[in-house]
Amino acid sequence: MADMEARGGTLVLGGGFAGSYVARYLGKRGATIISPENYMLFTPMFPEAASGTLEPRHVVVPLRMMCPHAELLLGEARAHDVAGQRIQVEVGGRVFWMRYSNLVVAIGAVVRTLPIPGLANIMGIHFKGFLGWWITRTYHLYQLPLFSRKLRVVTDWTVALFFRRDIAQLGTLGHPDRLDG
């Protein structure tokens, strides 16, 4: 089977908050999003949903609605051919290669089996491994507002180095009772 081309040359791994905003920002230039889910969770609104002041369905945004010019493939990345600028993708049991010019691995994206521990491209210089991971995280930290939030994130990342990933499933929340009685 021939390789497929990412729409607009940009391949986004992860349709979460960061990945979906990159695809949305590209607009009509287009992008291809690889994500196991067809929605994005609007995480800044989680406290309101948890307290019952906002319905949980309001923090779920369909990717096709948020990124109308992006191609959405519901699947997972399986392998990465750096030299060939392509990602092996599995969508509905079908496995194929997707070529790209620009690759976006969204921070926080769950890229389960793709062996990319860290990637960074600064002025044409490629960094990978621990250094790429560190550069990517440092840039992400730099973009956060408020020193208190930066301190919380650094503390969380440091603690996470010593423990396995903590996984929570939001589908079990149901509909909480409202606090106003």
Secondary structure as UniProt FT lines:
FT   STRAND          4..5
FT   HELIX           7..9
FT   STRAND          10..13
FT   HELIX           17..26
FT   HELIX           27..29
FT   STRAND          32..35
FT   STRAND          39..41
FT   HELIX           43..45
FT   HELIX           46..51
FT   HELIX           56..59
FT   STRAND          60..62
FT   HELIX           63..66
FT   TURN            68..69
FT   STRAND          71..74
FT   STRAND          76..81
FT   TURN            82..85
FT   STRAND          86..91
FT   TURN            92..93
FT   STRAND          94..99
FT   STRAND          102..105
FT   TURN            107..108
FT   STRAND          119..122
FT   TURN            123..124
FT   STRAND          125..128
FT   HELIX           129..143
FT   HELIX           147..160
FT   TURN            161..162
FT   HELIX           170..172
FT   TURN            179..180
//
